[in-house]
Amino acid sequence: MIDLHTHSFFSDGELVPAEHLRRVEVLGYQAVGLTDHADSSNIDFILPRILKAAEDLNRFSETRLLAGVELTHVPLQLMDELTRYARKLGAKVVVAHGETVVEPVKPGTNRAALEAGVDVLAHPGFISEEDARLAAEKGIFLELSGRKGHSLTNGHVAKVALQCGAKLAVNGDAHGPGDFLTADMARIVALGAGLSLEQYEKIRKDMADFVAGID
């Protein structure tokens, strides 16, 4: 199991990184991205804290903690700058909060995030074929979300991604102990979006390859 999009108490999650990591360790995760919500007001505070947690905890855990951020509701004009800044600070995973249908995300956010070269476009809503093709060209994951509300458009995201050759990721967007996906639930998220077991195995491999390529 790999999940590239979760949250701790450094934004709107419930757990300190140590407990967060321990809970997914007992679920058999190989790696988890800790990607708290960030904009220009807090990115230089939370990311060093998560990097410190990863440095300490990864020495003792069987599950690898990947320090990252989720750029959330940021102005389109700042997406590229903040993506580059996150990487400069040491982020291993940069997630962008996509145009979910259950929040007033500014139109154009999906495109701005893809042009900025984030790693994961979270819950991208009714993403266009044009944007999905750009994700495919750049090797950016489009997320199938296990989180209520955000998951409403998983079927659309899966269909468009397959049509355009874009990579998919299944993520829990966990904020608390009850949110972490089990292996069975992650598979259900994929199958519920209309994918086959073979296509889900491709997702797992792509996510594993991504983690293997992180320093």
Beta strands, then each sheet from edge to edge (+ up, - down):
strand 1: 2-6
strand 2: 31-38
strand 3: 64-71
strand 4: 93-97
strand 5: 120-122
strand 6: 141-145
strand 7: 168-171
sheet 1: 1+ 2+ 3+ 4+ 5+ 6+ 7+
end
